[in-house]
Structures are given as structure tokens and as C-alpha cells.
Amino acid sequence: MNKPFVNIINIFLVMFALLQLHTAFAKVEIHTDNPFDIENLKAKKAKGFAVSTNLAALENEYSEVKFAMVPLKRTMKFIEQKQNVCVLNRIKTRERAELYLFSKPINLFFNRRLYQSADLDPLSTKAIDLIELFKQYPKRRLVISNQLSYGDELDAVIKQLPKKNIVVRNSGNQARGVLEMFYQKRAEYALIAPQELDGDDLEINSQSYELKGIPPYVVGHLMCANTPKTQALIKRVNKKIIDLIQYQELYNIHLNYLSQAQHIYFKKYYQKVFKSE
């Protein structure tokens, strides 16, 4: 065999071996696009509801993972490319469950509410039907993200709304971007989970309403690309979550960020979600 050709093969094999070795020892990246979250995750500071629950679940993995702030659109590209990447606080939908790995539930969020600009007259005290709302006010608009799932039920409702009533946040920090657009009065309405306002410096002057037909809570998971390394991570994280549930630690972390008035109905939601875990 021709010597230069043999050398090229040897170089290729060495490079491939080095790549495999790097992959084996590389840390799994845990992504968020929330500036408040990433600052506290990197500092290991249990500050804020989402950060505290995730740090507890990942407590044994600090040496094995790397926290990074990455726009969700780019994170999803990495995940689809089967890189060793996970993202925090994702809702587990039927479609996603067929494509990605999910941990056991890590946090329980009060579901999104309809936030209306305080400049407008208050709506009914009853739960709001989004479709009927925009029939009644056809010139008003709702700001949404095109990169977030709002849960199966709410996603289905949004798809039924006329395009003229929708303002889409396409890029950048999605959760923060939607808040900024609403704050800047780019739309009269936004779908915001109350905990998204934790630690935010925007003074959102608005009224909020329950949404008709939408469950009162959603459940957050660690969502990962399906790779051998992330499979092992999910397995270890799930074991830690079981321990947190058994010793009531996860429950108590949630309570730390809720008002006394919220404790009663939170307990009901929590038992429903976590009693089978």
C-alpha cells in the first residue's frame, strides 16, 4: 500500500480516536436562555423557584455538567444533532416525548395566565376564552413565542386564533423577550406564568386572568438529546428526584416560593403529579 495513503489513514484514525475520547469525557451542557437563571445556576445559588428546584435535582451532577446560556432555537438545533445537550424546565408533550429524553418531573409551575395591559378596562372575573376574546376585540393582539410549547391544550387554542391577532417573538431570549414586548406595549395581551416574573426587573403593570379549559399548572422536566451520555445523566437525576420526593425536600422547596394562600391548592396539584413518582 502506498505510504502517503497509509499515513493519511493513520492520521484519520488518531483524530477519530481523539474525538471519541473528547466526547467520552466532555461534560453534558445544560442550557437555559434566562439571564437570571444562568447567573444563579453557575454560582450554585438557590435563588428563585426554577433555579432552586433544578439545583436540587442536579446536586450530584455539578462536576459532570456545564451550565450555559444559549438561545432556545440554537439549543434545539444541538439537541436535534444528538449533541450532549439538555435544556431546563421543558413541558413534556406527546410529540416531544417521541423525540427527546425527559427526566421525571422536577418542578410544578402555576400555568400561564392571560396578562392584559392595565390601560384597558378589566375583563370578566370568569376564566377567559381566548377565541371568544378576540372575536369581541378583533383589533387587539397577543404576543407569543414561536419556540416555546405552552402545553398541548393551550398550543391547540393558539393555533385557532387569527394570524392578525398574533405577534410572534422569533429570536433571542424567548421568555424575557415576550415580557419585554408586552412591557413595550407591542401587544395588549401575553401568556405569562407567574413564576416568570421572579427576579425580573421589568415592572409589569397589568391584570391577569385564568384561561378557560387550561389546566391550572404545568410540570417542568429536564429535556435532553437522546445520547448514551444523556441517558446515563437522566438515570442518575431521576434517582435523585425520587430521593427529593421521598424526603419532602422538593415539596418544601416549592413552598418556599409560594404565598401562604397558595399552599392549599398547590398541595393538591403536587400530590397529583408526584405521588406516582
Phi, psi and omega in degrees: 000139179303128187298314178302322180295320178298319180297320179297318179297316180298318179298316179299316181295321178295315180298319179296318180295319178296320178297316179297320180295318178297317180297320182295325184259351180293145179283151171287132178271131176252116187257148167215157174246019181258116183300320179297315182295313186295323180300317183278329175296314181295325180276356183057038179262120179283080184230118184094151187299306184294317181298314184298316181292320180289321177298322178297316181292329183259013187305323182273002187247007186304324181280349184255350184233162177230122178278137181215143175266114185221135176305141186302323181299319179289321177303315181295328176295317178298317180295318179292336176275005179064034173279162182281074186227140174231164178223144186274156167059043180264142175280135180270104177260167180300316182295315181295322183298337178280344187249330190230167175270143177231141171284174166296164179304136178251322181216153180243116181258141167297137187293167180297143175245161175275115177262129180244140178306137181293348179289341184265156176295145180301149176273184176300153177283350178283164175301140187269132173269111185300319182296316179291326180301314183279346168288321180286325181233075188292346181264353180277161185226154180242128177268132179224165172264143176266005182244359181248143167271136176263012185097153185306314185293312183288324175302319180295322179293315182300322180297338181273351182281143177300143182299330181294341181265005185244132170246126188254132170272114187263329190222172176073194180298112189291305183298311179295321181298319178296317178300317181296318180295321177293317179299323180278005178062038174284344176207157181279341186226153173212153177258106189232135171277134183308324182289344177293342180273353179297126175074005182273141183269000177279131178268092183280109179264101188202172173247149180231152187219147172292156181252131182297131175078007182252130180305149185285353181213160171230161185243131180263140180230164165276123181246132186227158166297153181269092178229162178303321182291319179285330175300316179295320179298312180300320180298316180291319180296320179299321177297318179295320180298318178301318178296318180297324179288314183301321184261016174065009182293318181295320178299314182292325177298316178301313183300329181300338184248015180242150175286161180302323181294334182275346187298320186296308183281337173297318181303319179297314180296316183299314181297324180294320183280315192259352184295334182267357183276000000 
